[in-house]
Structure formats: structure tokens, C-alpha cells
Amino acid sequence: MSATELADLNAARLALVRQRNAIAKRLGAIELAPISMAEDFTRILLAIETVDRALADAGQPHMPADV
């Protein structure tokens, strides 16, 4: 996998993480959150896992900045 492809995967992961954090913030602020929001959250988590697998398969697993 080329450096550009790896950069694209990392950028995609970052965008998904931002989306996950935004939904988590909204879920935390709603007393009775709709199930559809939880389903969206689950889809985003699965997408992040998929990108992580692609990165690991390419020999470049995602490592958090604080590790």
C-alpha cells in the first residue's frame, strides 16, 4: 500500500472518530436518545474497526498519539 493510500485511510479514520465523538456528545446530552442515534453510533464504530483492520493488514496499525 502506498504512502498516499495510508494517508487516506488515516484521514478517513480521523473523520470517523470526529463523527463518533459528536454523536457520543449528543447521546450524552439527551435523556431519552432515539434508537436510530445508537444505530448510527454502532455503524461508525464498525467503520472505524474496518479502517483499523485495513491499516493493520497494510502493516501500519493505528497507534493512539498518547502511546
Predicted model as a PDB file, atoms N, CA, C, CB and O in Angstrom, pLDDT in the B-factor column:
MODEL        1                                                                  
ATOM      1  N   MET A   1       0.857  -1.171   0.000  1.00 80.00           N  
ATOM      2  CA  MET A   1       0.000   0.000   0.000  1.00 80.00           C  
ATOM      3  C   MET A   1       0.904   1.235   0.000  1.00 80.00           C  
ATOM      4  CB  MET A   1      -0.975  -0.003   1.233  1.00 80.00           C  
ATOM      5  O   MET A   1       1.896   1.298   0.726  1.00 80.00           O  
ATOM      6  N   SER A   2       0.544   2.194  -0.816  1.00 89.00           N  
ATOM      7  CA  SER A   2       1.375   3.390  -0.949  1.00 89.00           C  
ATOM      8  C   SER A   2       1.185   4.343   0.237  1.00 89.00           C  
ATOM      9  CB  SER A   2       1.049   4.113  -2.260  1.00 89.00           C  
ATOM     10  O   SER A   2       0.234   4.220   1.009  1.00 89.00           O  
ATOM     11  N   ALA A   3       2.091   5.269   0.354  1.00 90.00           N  
ATOM     12  CA  ALA A   3       2.013   6.265   1.428  1.00 90.00           C  
ATOM     13  C   ALA A   3       0.747   7.107   1.297  1.00 90.00           C  
ATOM     14  CB  ALA A   3       3.255   7.173   1.413  1.00 90.00           C  
ATOM     15  O   ALA A   3       0.144   7.489   2.300  1.00 90.00           O  
ATOM     16  N   THR A   4       0.349   7.392   0.066  1.00 93.00           N  
ATOM     17  CA  THR A   4      -0.873   8.175  -0.158  1.00 93.00           C  
ATOM     18  C   THR A   4      -2.103   7.403   0.306  1.00 93.00           C  
ATOM     19  CB  THR A   4      -1.012   8.545  -1.647  1.00 93.00           C  
ATOM     20  O   THR A   4      -3.000   7.972   0.928  1.00 93.00           O  
ATOM     21  N   GLU A   5      -2.143   6.118   0.006  1.00 93.00           N  
ATOM     22  CA  GLU A   5      -3.272   5.280   0.435  1.00 93.00           C  
ATOM     23  C   GLU A   5      -3.340   5.186   1.955  1.00 93.00           C  
ATOM     24  CB  GLU A   5      -3.158   3.872  -0.171  1.00 93.00           C  
ATOM     25  O   GLU A   5      -4.423   5.235   2.539  1.00 93.00           O  
ATOM     26  N   LEU A   6      -2.186   5.052   2.588  1.00 93.00           N  
ATOM     27  CA  LEU A   6      -2.154   5.016   4.057  1.00 93.00           C  
ATOM     28  C   LEU A   6      -2.628   6.349   4.641  1.00 93.00           C  
ATOM     29  CB  LEU A   6      -0.726   4.692   4.561  1.00 93.00           C  
ATOM     30  O   LEU A   6      -3.367   6.375   5.626  1.00 93.00           O  
ATOM     31  N   ALA A   7      -2.201   7.439   4.034  1.00 94.00           N  
ATOM     32  CA  ALA A   7      -2.637   8.760   4.497  1.00 94.00           C  
ATOM     33  C   ALA A   7      -4.145   8.907   4.341  1.00 94.00           C  
ATOM     34  CB  ALA A   7      -1.910   9.878   3.720  1.00 94.00           C  
ATOM     35  O   ALA A   7      -4.810   9.475   5.208  1.00 94.00           O  
ATOM     36  N   ASP A   8      -4.687   8.393   3.234  1.00 95.00           N  
ATOM     37  CA  ASP A   8      -6.134   8.452   3.020  1.00 95.00           C  
ATOM     38  C   ASP A   8      -6.884   7.649   4.076  1.00 95.00           C  
ATOM     39  CB  ASP A   8      -6.486   7.936   1.624  1.00 95.00           C  
ATOM     40  O   ASP A   8      -7.909   8.100   4.589  1.00 95.00           O  
ATOM     41  N   LEU A   9      -6.380   6.461   4.403  1.00 95.00           N  
ATOM     42  CA  LEU A   9      -7.021   5.646   5.435  1.00 95.00           C  
ATOM     43  C   LEU A   9      -6.963   6.343   6.791  1.00 95.00           C  
ATOM     44  CB  LEU A   9      -6.352   4.265   5.522  1.00 95.00           C  
ATOM     45  O   LEU A   9      -7.946   6.344   7.531  1.00 95.00           O  
ATOM     46  N   ASN A  10      -5.830   6.930   7.114  1.00 95.00           N  
ATOM     47  CA  ASN A  10      -5.719   7.647   8.394  1.00 95.00           C  
ATOM     48  C   ASN A  10      -6.639   8.862   8.445  1.00 95.00           C  
ATOM     49  CB  ASN A  10      -4.272   8.087   8.632  1.00 95.00           C  
ATOM     50  O   ASN A  10      -7.218   9.165   9.488  1.00 95.00           O  
ATOM     51  N   ALA A  11      -6.771   9.558   7.314  1.00 96.00           N  
ATOM     52  CA  ALA A  11      -7.679  10.706   7.257  1.00 96.00           C  
ATOM     53  C   ALA A  11      -9.127  10.251   7.408  1.00 96.00           C  
ATOM     54  CB  ALA A  11      -7.497  11.475   5.935  1.00 96.00           C  
ATOM     55  O   ALA A  11      -9.921  10.904   8.085  1.00 96.00           O  
ATOM     56  N   ALA A  12      -9.466   9.130   6.774  1.00 96.00           N  
ATOM     57  CA  ALA A  12     -10.821   8.589   6.898  1.00 96.00           C  
ATOM     58  C   ALA A  12     -11.107   8.199   8.342  1.00 96.00           C  
ATOM     59  CB  ALA A  12     -11.010   7.373   5.969  1.00 96.00           C  
ATOM     60  O   ALA A  12     -12.197   8.450   8.856  1.00 96.00           O  
ATOM     61  N   ARG A  13     -10.118   7.580   8.997  1.00 96.00           N  
ATOM     62  CA  ARG A  13     -10.302   7.182  10.392  1.00 96.00           C  
ATOM     63  C   ARG A  13     -10.525   8.403  11.277  1.00 96.00           C  
ATOM     64  CB  ARG A  13      -9.088   6.382  10.888  1.00 96.00           C  
ATOM     65  O   ARG A  13     -11.383   8.397  12.160  1.00 96.00           O  
ATOM     66  N   LEU A  14      -9.746   9.445  11.031  1.00 96.00           N  
ATOM     67  CA  LEU A  14      -9.882  10.663  11.819  1.00 96.00           C  
ATOM     68  C   LEU A  14     -11.276  11.285  11.646  1.00 96.00           C  
ATOM     69  CB  LEU A  14      -8.796  11.673  11.421  1.00 96.00           C  
ATOM     70  O   LEU A  14     -11.879  11.746  12.615  1.00 96.00           O  
ATOM     71  N   ALA A  15     -11.775  11.292  10.419  1.00 97.00           N  
ATOM     72  CA  ALA A  15     -13.116  11.833  10.161  1.00 97.00           C  
ATOM     73  C   ALA A  15     -14.176  11.003  10.880  1.00 97.00           C  
ATOM     74  CB  ALA A  15     -13.405  11.866   8.642  1.00 97.00           C  
ATOM     75  O   ALA A  15     -15.126  11.553  11.438  1.00 97.00           O  
ATOM     76  N   LEU A  16     -14.016   9.682  10.868  1.00 98.00           N  
ATOM     77  CA  LEU A  16     -14.973   8.814  11.559  1.00 98.00           C  
ATOM     78  C   LEU A  16     -14.909   9.021  13.072  1.00 98.00           C  
ATOM     79  CB  LEU A  16     -14.704   7.339  11.217  1.00 98.00           C  
ATOM     80  O   LEU A  16     -15.940   9.015  13.745  1.00 98.00           O  
ATOM     81  N   VAL A  17     -13.723   9.200  13.597  1.00 97.00           N  
ATOM     82  CA  VAL A  17     -13.574   9.436  15.041  1.00 97.00           C  
ATOM     83  C   VAL A  17     -14.247  10.749  15.441  1.00 97.00           C  
ATOM     84  CB  VAL A  17     -12.075   9.462  15.438  1.00 97.00           C  
ATOM     85  O   VAL A  17     -14.891  10.825  16.487  1.00 97.00           O  
ATOM     86  N   ARG A  18     -14.097  11.781  14.608  1.00 97.00           N  
ATOM     87  CA  ARG A  18     -14.773  13.050  14.910  1.00 97.00           C  
ATOM     88  C   ARG A  18     -16.287  12.865  14.917  1.00 97.00           C  
ATOM     89  CB  ARG A  18     -14.375  14.134  13.885  1.00 97.00           C  
ATOM     90  O   ARG A  18     -16.990  13.409  15.768  1.00 97.00           O  
ATOM     91  N   GLN A  19     -16.771  12.094  13.961  1.00 97.00           N  
ATOM     92  CA  GLN A  19     -18.208  11.836  13.891  1.00 97.00           C  
ATOM     93  C   GLN A  19     -18.669  11.024  15.103  1.00 97.00           C  
ATOM     94  CB  GLN A  19     -18.560  11.093  12.585  1.00 97.00           C  
ATOM     95  O   GLN A  19     -19.725  11.304  15.670  1.00 97.00           O  
ATOM     96  N   ARG A  20     -17.886  10.026  15.500  1.00 97.00           N  
ATOM     97  CA  ARG A  20     -18.206   9.224  16.687  1.00 97.00           C  
ATOM     98  C   ARG A  20     -18.284  10.105  17.928  1.00 97.00           C  
ATOM     99  CB  ARG A  20     -17.157   8.115  16.890  1.00 97.00           C  
ATOM    100  O   ARG A  20     -19.206   9.980  18.734  1.00 97.00           O  
ATOM    101  N   ASN A  21     -17.311  10.993  18.072  1.00 97.00           N  
ATOM    102  CA  ASN A  21     -17.292  11.869  19.242  1.00 97.00           C  
ATOM    103  C   ASN A  21     -18.483  12.818  19.259  1.00 97.00           C  
ATOM    104  CB  ASN A  21     -15.998  12.666  19.278  1.00 97.00           C  
ATOM    105  O   ASN A  21     -19.043  13.092  20.320  1.00 97.00           O  
ATOM    106  N   ALA A  22     -18.874  13.321  18.093  1.00 97.00           N  
ATOM    107  CA  ALA A  22     -20.020  14.225  18.014  1.00 97.00           C  
ATOM    108  C   ALA A  22     -21.306  13.510  18.402  1.00 97.00           C  
ATOM    109  CB  ALA A  22     -20.148  14.806  16.604  1.00 97.00           C  
ATOM    110  O   ALA A  22     -22.129  14.061  19.134  1.00 97.00           O  
ATOM    111  N   ILE A  23     -21.481  12.294  17.918  1.00 95.00           N  
ATOM    112  CA  ILE A  23     -22.690  11.539  18.265  1.00 95.00           C  
ATOM    113  C   ILE A  23     -22.681  11.181  19.746  1.00 95.00           C  
ATOM    114  CB  ILE A  23     -22.802  10.259  17.405  1.00 95.00           C  
ATOM    115  O   ILE A  23     -23.718  11.258  20.405  1.00 95.00           O  
ATOM    116  N   ALA A  24     -21.535  10.794  20.272  1.00 95.00           N  
ATOM    117  CA  ALA A  24     -21.447  10.455  21.694  1.00 95.00           C  
ATOM    118  C   ALA A  24     -21.813  11.662  22.558  1.00 95.00           C  
ATOM    119  CB  ALA A  24     -20.029   9.957  22.045  1.00 95.00           C  
ATOM    120  O   ALA A  24     -22.489  11.529  23.578  1.00 95.00           O  
ATOM    121  N   LYS A  25     -21.361  12.822  22.139  1.00 96.00           N  
ATOM    122  CA  LYS A  25     -21.670  14.046  22.884  1.00 96.00           C  
ATOM    123  C   LYS A  25     -23.179  14.316  22.870  1.00 96.00           C  
ATOM    124  CB  LYS A  25     -20.903  15.254  22.287  1.00 96.00           C  
ATOM    125  O   LYS A  25     -23.769  14.659  23.894  1.00 96.00           O  
ATOM    126  N   ARG A  26     -23.794  14.154  21.689  1.00 94.00           N  
ATOM    127  CA  ARG A  26     -25.246  14.361  21.597  1.00 94.00           C  
ATOM    128  C   ARG A  26     -26.008  13.314  22.394  1.00 94.00           C  
ATOM    129  CB  ARG A  26     -25.700  14.330  20.136  1.00 94.00           C  
ATOM    130  O   ARG A  26     -26.997  13.634  23.053  1.00 94.00           O  
ATOM    131  N   LEU A  27     -25.553  12.060  22.340  1.00 92.00           N  
ATOM    132  CA  LEU A  27     -26.215  11.000  23.108  1.00 92.00           C  
ATOM    133  C   LEU A  27     -26.161  11.301  24.601  1.00 92.00           C  
ATOM    134  CB  LEU A  27     -25.563   9.635  22.820  1.00 92.00           C  
ATOM    135  O   LEU A  27     -27.135  11.083  25.322  1.00 92.00           O  
ATOM    136  N   GLY A  28     -25.033  11.797  25.052  1.00 91.00           N  
ATOM    137  CA  GLY A  28     -24.879  12.110  26.468  1.00 91.00           C  
ATOM    138  C   GLY A  28     -25.746  13.261  26.937  1.00 91.00           C  
ATOM    139  O   GLY A  28     -26.061  13.365  28.123  1.00 91.00           O  
ATOM    140  N   ALA A  29     -26.132  14.124  26.013  1.00 92.00           N  
ATOM    141  CA  ALA A  29     -26.921  15.296  26.375  1.00 92.00           C  
ATOM    142  C   ALA A  29     -28.430  15.040  26.307  1.00 92.00           C  
ATOM    143  CB  ALA A  29     -26.561  16.450  25.467  1.00 92.00           C  
ATOM    144  O   ALA A  29     -29.222  15.863  26.766  1.00 92.00           O  
ATOM    145  N   ILE A  30     -28.822  13.909  25.741  1.00 91.00           N  
ATOM    146  CA  ILE A  30     -30.244  13.605  25.585  1.00 91.00           C  
ATOM    147  C   ILE A  30     -30.656  12.587  26.637  1.00 91.00           C  
ATOM    148  CB  ILE A  30     -30.551  13.073  24.157  1.00 91.00           C  
ATOM    149  O   ILE A  30     -30.030  11.537  26.777  1.00 91.00           O  
ATOM    150  N   GLU A  31     -31.715  12.907  27.374  1.00 89.00           N  
ATOM    151  CA  GLU A  31     -32.163  11.984  28.412  1.00 89.00           C  
ATOM    152  C   GLU A  31     -32.694  10.684  27.821  1.00 89.00           C  
ATOM    153  CB  GLU A  31     -33.235  12.639  29.268  1.00 89.00           C  
ATOM    154  O   GLU A  31     -32.384   9.601  28.317  1.00 89.00           O  
ATOM    155  N   LEU A  32     -33.485  10.787  26.777  1.00 90.00           N  
ATOM    156  CA  LEU A  32     -34.021   9.608  26.096  1.00 90.00           C  
ATOM    157  C   LEU A  32     -33.641   9.673  24.623  1.00 90.00           C  
ATOM    158  CB  LEU A  32     -35.570   9.515  26.265  1.00 90.00           C  
ATOM    159  O   LEU A  32     -34.403  10.162  23.787  1.00 90.00           O  
ATOM    160  N   ALA A  33     -32.470   9.179  24.328  1.00 86.00           N  
ATOM    161  CA  ALA A  33     -31.956   9.244  22.956  1.00 86.00           C  
ATOM    162  C   ALA A  33     -32.700   8.249  22.068  1.00 86.00           C  
ATOM    163  CB  ALA A  33     -30.433   8.959  22.927  1.00 86.00           C  
ATOM    164  O   ALA A  33     -33.055   7.156  22.510  1.00 86.00           O  
ATOM    165  N   PRO A  34     -32.931   8.631  20.821  1.00 91.00           N  
ATOM    166  CA  PRO A  34     -33.592   7.713  19.900  1.00 91.00           C  
ATOM    167  C   PRO A  34     -32.686   6.535  19.533  1.00 91.00           C  
ATOM    168  CB  PRO A  34     -34.022   8.457  18.637  1.00 91.00           C  
ATOM    169  O   PRO A  34     -31.465   6.671  19.460  1.00 91.00           O  
ATOM    170  N   ILE A  35     -33.298   5.401  19.308  1.00 92.00           N  
ATOM    171  CA  ILE A  35     -32.550   4.201  18.933  1.00 92.00           C  
ATOM    172  C   ILE A  35     -31.761   4.438  17.652  1.00 92.00           C  
ATOM    173  CB  ILE A  35     -33.500   3.005  18.758  1.00 92.00           C  
ATOM    174  O   ILE A  35     -30.660   3.910  17.502  1.00 92.00           O  
ATOM    175  N   SER A  36     -32.299   5.214  16.738  1.00 93.00           N  
ATOM    176  CA  SER A  36     -31.613   5.459  15.471  1.00 93.00           C  
ATOM    177  C   SER A  36     -30.244   6.107  15.704  1.00 93.00           C  
ATOM    178  CB  SER A  36     -32.476   6.351  14.562  1.00 93.00           C  
ATOM    179  O   SER A  36     -29.306   5.855  14.948  1.00 93.00           O  
ATOM    180  N   MET A  37     -30.126   6.928  16.729  1.00 93.00           N  
ATOM    181  CA  MET A  37     -28.844   7.563  17.023  1.00 93.00           C  
ATOM    182  C   MET A  37     -27.842   6.509  17.511  1.00 93.00           C  
ATOM    183  CB  MET A  37     -29.019   8.687  18.084  1.00 93.00           C  
ATOM    184  O   MET A  37     -26.663   6.558  17.161  1.00 93.00           O  
ATOM    185  N   ALA A  38     -28.315   5.567  18.311  1.00 92.00           N  
ATOM    186  CA  ALA A  38     -27.439   4.487  18.769  1.00 92.00           C  
ATOM    187  C   ALA A  38     -27.029   3.602  17.597  1.00 92.00           C  
ATOM    188  CB  ALA A  38     -28.138   3.645  19.857  1.00 92.00           C  
ATOM    189  O   ALA A  38     -25.902   3.109  17.551  1.00 92.00           O  
ATOM    190  N   GLU A  39     -27.939   3.401  16.654  1.00 95.00           N  
ATOM    191  CA  GLU A  39     -27.605   2.610  15.470  1.00 95.00           C  
ATOM    192  C   GLU A  39     -26.546   3.322  14.628  1.00 95.00           C  
ATOM    193  CB  GLU A  39     -28.868   2.342  14.626  1.00 95.00           C  
ATOM    194  O   GLU A  39     -25.626   2.683  14.118  1.00 95.00           O  
ATOM    195  N   ASP A  40     -26.673   4.634  14.482  1.00 96.00           N  
ATOM    196  CA  ASP A  40     -25.661   5.411  13.758  1.00 96.00           C  
ATOM    197  C   ASP A  40     -24.306   5.291  14.450  1.00 96.00           C  
ATOM    198  CB  ASP A  40     -26.081   6.897  13.656  1.00 96.00           C  
ATOM    199  O   ASP A  40     -23.277   5.130  13.793  1.00 96.00           O  
ATOM    200  N   PHE A  41     -24.313   5.371  15.770  1.00 96.00           N  
ATOM    201  CA  PHE A  41     -23.092   5.258  16.558  1.00 96.00           C  
ATOM    202  C   PHE A  41     -22.433   3.897  16.317  1.00 96.00           C  
ATOM    203  CB  PHE A  41     -23.395   5.457  18.062  1.00 96.00           C  
ATOM    204  O   PHE A  41     -21.218   3.808  16.141  1.00 96.00           O  
ATOM    205  N   THR A  42     -23.241   2.849  16.311  1.00 97.00           N  
ATOM    206  CA  THR A  42     -22.728   1.496  16.077  1.00 97.00           C  
ATOM    207  C   THR A  42     -22.121   1.368  14.692  1.00 97.00           C  
ATOM    208  CB  THR A  42     -23.838   0.465  16.254  1.00 97.00           C  
ATOM    209  O   THR A  42     -21.069   0.749  14.534  1.00 97.00           O  
ATOM    210  N   ARG A  43     -22.769   1.945  13.683  1.00 97.00           N  
ATOM    211  CA  ARG A  43     -22.241   1.883  12.313  1.00 97.00           C  
ATOM    212  C   ARG A  43     -20.880   2.585  12.220  1.00 97.00           C  
ATOM    213  CB  ARG A  43     -23.241   2.525  11.319  1.00 97.00           C  
ATOM    214  O   ARG A  43     -19.972   2.118  11.531  1.00 97.00           O  
ATOM    215  N   ILE A  44     -20.760   3.695  12.914  1.00 98.00           N  
ATOM    216  CA  ILE A  44     -19.486   4.423  12.895  1.00 98.00           C  
ATOM    217  C   ILE A  44     -18.392   3.604  13.572  1.00 98.00           C  
ATOM    218  CB  ILE A  44     -19.632   5.794  13.589  1.00 98.00           C  
ATOM    219  O   ILE A  44     -17.263   3.547  13.084  1.00 98.00           O  
ATOM    220  N   LEU A  45     -18.724   2.970  14.695  1.00 98.00           N  
ATOM    221  CA  LEU A  45     -17.732   2.128  15.373  1.00 98.00           C  
ATOM    222  C   LEU A  45     -17.275   0.989  14.470  1.00 98.00           C  
ATOM    223  CB  LEU A  45     -18.310   1.562  16.681  1.00 98.00           C  
ATOM    224  O   LEU A  45     -16.087   0.671  14.420  1.00 98.00           O  
ATOM    225  N   LEU A  46     -18.213   0.379  13.759  1.00 98.00           N  
ATOM    226  CA  LEU A  46     -17.850  -0.699  12.833  1.00 98.00           C  
ATOM    227  C   LEU A  46     -16.972  -0.182  11.691  1.00 98.00           C  
ATOM    228  CB  LEU A  46     -19.116  -1.358  12.264  1.00 98.00           C  
ATOM    229  O   LEU A  46     -16.044  -0.866  11.259  1.00 98.00           O  
ATOM    230  N   ALA A  47     -17.263   1.006  11.213  1.00 98.00           N  
ATOM    231  CA  ALA A  47     -16.457   1.596  10.144  1.00 98.00           C  
ATOM    232  C   ALA A  47     -15.033   1.867  10.634  1.00 98.00           C  
ATOM    233  CB  ALA A  47     -17.106   2.902   9.634  1.00 98.00           C  
ATOM    234  O   ALA A  47     -14.069   1.636   9.903  1.00 98.00           O  
ATOM    235  N   ILE A  48     -14.902   2.354  11.866  1.00 97.00           N  
ATOM    236  CA  ILE A  48     -13.568   2.600  12.436  1.00 97.00           C  
ATOM    237  C   ILE A  48     -12.802   1.280  12.551  1.00 97.00           C  
ATOM    238  CB  ILE A  48     -13.680   3.287  13.833  1.00 97.00           C  
ATOM    239  O   ILE A  48     -11.616   1.218  12.225  1.00 97.00           O  
ATOM    240  N   GLU A  49     -13.477   0.232  13.012  1.00 97.00           N  
ATOM    241  CA  GLU A  49     -12.826  -1.078  13.118  1.00 97.00           C  
ATOM    242  C   GLU A  49     -12.371  -1.577  11.751  1.00 97.00           C  
ATOM    243  CB  GLU A  49     -13.776  -2.099  13.758  1.00 97.00           C  
ATOM    244  O   GLU A  49     -11.299  -2.171  11.631  1.00 97.00           O  
ATOM    245  N   THR A  50     -13.178  -1.339  10.724  1.00 97.00           N  
ATOM    246  CA  THR A  50     -12.826  -1.765   9.374  1.00 97.00           C  
ATOM    247  C   THR A  50     -11.578  -1.036   8.871  1.00 97.00           C  
ATOM    248  CB  THR A  50     -14.000  -1.524   8.419  1.00 97.00           C  
ATOM    249  O   THR A  50     -10.686  -1.648   8.284  1.00 97.00           O  
ATOM    250  N   VAL A  51     -11.525   0.262   9.104  1.00 97.00           N  
ATOM    251  CA  VAL A  51     -10.342   1.033   8.705  1.00 97.00           C  
ATOM    252  C   VAL A  51      -9.124   0.564   9.502  1.00 97.00           C  
ATOM    253  CB  VAL A  51     -10.578   2.557   8.919  1.00 97.00           C  
ATOM    254  O   VAL A  51      -8.029   0.450   8.952  1.00 97.00           O  
ATOM    255  N   ASP A  52      -9.313   0.294  10.788  1.00 96.00           N  
ATOM    256  CA  ASP A  52      -8.202  -0.209  11.607  1.00 96.00           C  
ATOM    257  C   ASP A  52      -7.671  -1.535  11.068  1.00 96.00           C  
ATOM    258  CB  ASP A  52      -8.648  -0.380  13.067  1.00 96.00           C  
ATOM    259  O   ASP A  52      -6.460  -1.757  11.051  1.00 96.00           O  
ATOM    260  N   ARG A  53      -8.581  -2.428  10.623  1.00 96.00           N  
ATOM    261  CA  ARG A  53      -8.150  -3.706  10.050  1.00 96.00           C  
ATOM    262  C   ARG A  53      -7.369  -3.482   8.758  1.00 96.00           C  
ATOM    263  CB  ARG A  53      -9.364  -4.616   9.785  1.00 96.00           C  
ATOM    264  O   ARG A  53      -6.360  -4.143   8.513  1.00 96.00           O  
ATOM    265  N   ALA A  54      -7.839  -2.556   7.941  1.00 96.00           N  
ATOM    266  CA  ALA A  54      -7.131  -2.265   6.683  1.00 96.00           C  
ATOM    267  C   ALA A  54      -5.730  -1.731   6.973  1.00 96.00           C  
ATOM    268  CB  ALA A  54      -7.927  -1.241   5.828  1.00 96.00           C  
ATOM    269  O   ALA A  54      -4.766  -2.107   6.306  1.00 96.00           O  
ATOM    270  N   LEU A  55      -5.624  -0.858   7.968  1.00 96.00           N  
ATOM    271  CA  LEU A  55      -4.308  -0.335   8.341  1.00 96.00           C  
ATOM    272  C   LEU A  55      -3.403  -1.447   8.873  1.00 96.00           C  
ATOM    273  CB  LEU A  55      -4.454   0.774   9.394  1.00 96.00           C  
ATOM    274  O   LEU A  55      -2.223  -1.510   8.530  1.00 96.00           O  
ATOM    275  N   ALA A  56      -3.959  -2.320   9.708  1.00 95.00           N  
ATOM    276  CA  ALA A  56      -3.168  -3.429  10.256  1.00 95.00           C  
ATOM    277  C   ALA A  56      -2.734  -4.379   9.147  1.00 95.00           C  
ATOM    278  CB  ALA A  56      -3.972  -4.194  11.324  1.00 95.00           C  
ATOM    279  O   ALA A  56      -1.599  -4.855   9.143  1.00 95.00           O  
ATOM    280  N   ASP A  57      -3.635  -4.657   8.204  1.00 94.00           N  
ATOM    281  CA  ASP A  57      -3.285  -5.532   7.077  1.00 94.00           C  
ATOM    282  C   ASP A  57      -2.165  -4.931   6.234  1.00 94.00           C  
ATOM    283  CB  ASP A  57      -4.516  -5.791   6.199  1.00 94.00           C  
ATOM    284  O   ASP A  57      -1.375  -5.661   5.635  1.00 94.00           O  
ATOM    285  N   ALA A  58      -2.098  -3.616   6.188  1.00 92.00           N  
ATOM    286  CA  ALA A  58      -1.050  -2.929   5.433  1.00 92.00           C  
ATOM    287  C   ALA A  58       0.246  -2.818   6.234  1.00 92.00           C  
ATOM    288  CB  ALA A  58      -1.525  -1.540   5.022  1.00 92.00           C  
ATOM    289  O   ALA A  58       1.235  -2.269   5.750  1.00 92.00           O  
ATOM    290  N   GLY A  59       0.236  -3.341   7.460  1.00 90.00           N  
ATOM    291  CA  GLY A  59       1.434  -3.291   8.292  1.00 90.00           C  
ATOM    292  C   GLY A  59       1.625  -1.962   8.995  1.00 90.00           C  
ATOM    293  O   GLY A  59       2.708  -1.675   9.504  1.00 90.00           O  
ATOM    294  N   GLN A  60       0.579  -1.151   9.024  1.00 88.00           N  
ATOM    295  CA  GLN A  60       0.642   0.167   9.664  1.00 88.00           C  
ATOM    296  C   GLN A  60      -0.515   0.331  10.639  1.00 88.00           C  
ATOM    297  CB  GLN A  60       0.616   1.295   8.605  1.00 88.00           C  
ATOM    298  O   GLN A  60      -1.362   1.201  10.433  1.00 88.00           O  
ATOM    299  N   PRO A  61      -0.579  -0.483  11.702  1.00 88.00           N  
ATOM    300  CA  PRO A  61      -1.714  -0.371  12.627  1.00 88.00           C  
ATOM    301  C   PRO A  61      -1.802   1.018  13.256  1.00 88.00           C  
ATOM    302  CB  PRO A  61      -1.603  -1.427  13.725  1.00 88.00           C  
ATOM    303  O   PRO A  61      -0.790   1.679  13.492  1.00 88.00           O  
ATOM    304  N   HIS A  62      -3.021   1.435  13.515  1.00 84.00           N  
ATOM    305  CA  HIS A  62      -3.231   2.750  14.141  1.00 84.00           C  
ATOM    306  C   HIS A  62      -2.713   2.712  15.564  1.00 84.00           C  
ATOM    307  CB  HIS A  62      -4.734   3.155  14.118  1.00 84.00           C  
ATOM    308  O   HIS A  62      -3.020   1.793  16.324  1.00 84.00           O  
ATOM    309  N   MET A  63      -1.935   3.704  15.915  1.00 79.00           N  
ATOM    310  CA  MET A  63      -1.435   3.834  17.281  1.00 79.00           C  
ATOM    311  C   MET A  63      -1.878   5.189  17.810  1.00 79.00           C  
ATOM    312  CB  MET A  63       0.127   3.682  17.342  1.00 79.00           C  
ATOM    313  O   MET A  63      -1.581   6.218  17.202  1.00 79.00           O  
ATOM    314  N   PRO A  64      -2.596   5.203  18.950  1.00 74.00           N  
ATOM    315  CA  PRO A  64      -3.002   6.494  19.516  1.00 74.00           C  
ATOM    316  C   PRO A  64      -1.779   7.370  19.798  1.00 74.00           C  
ATOM    317  CB  PRO A  64      -3.817   6.285  20.812  1.00 74.00           C  
ATOM    318  O   PRO A  64      -0.693   6.872  20.094  1.00 74.00           O  
ATOM    319  N   ALA A  65      -1.977   8.656  19.702  1.00 70.00           N  
ATOM    320  CA  ALA A  65      -0.879   9.623  19.874  1.00 70.00           C  
ATOM    321  C   ALA A  65      -0.265   9.554  21.269  1.00 70.00           C  
ATOM    322  CB  ALA A  65      -1.381  11.039  19.608  1.00 70.00           C  
ATOM    323  O   ALA A  65       0.920   9.843  21.435  1.00 70.00           O  
ATOM    324  N   ASP A  66      -1.059   9.175  22.275  1.00 67.00           N  
ATOM    325  CA  ASP A  66      -0.559   9.192  23.652  1.00 67.00           C  
ATOM    326  C   ASP A  66       0.135   7.882  24.054  1.00 67.00           C  
ATOM    327  CB  ASP A  66      -1.705   9.469  24.606  1.00 67.00           C  
ATOM    328  O   ASP A  66       0.470   7.695  25.223  1.00 67.00           O  
ATOM    329  N   VAL A  67       0.352   6.981  23.094  1.00 58.00           N  
ATOM    330  CA  VAL A  67       1.020   5.703  23.413  1.00 58.00           C  
ATOM    331  C   VAL A  67       2.484   5.812  23.109  1.00 58.00           C  
ATOM    332  CB  VAL A  67       0.403   4.528  22.626  1.00 58.00           C  
ATOM    333  O   VAL A  67       3.228   4.852  23.305  1.00 58.00           O  
TER     334      VAL A  67                                                      
ENDMDL                                                                          
END                                                                             
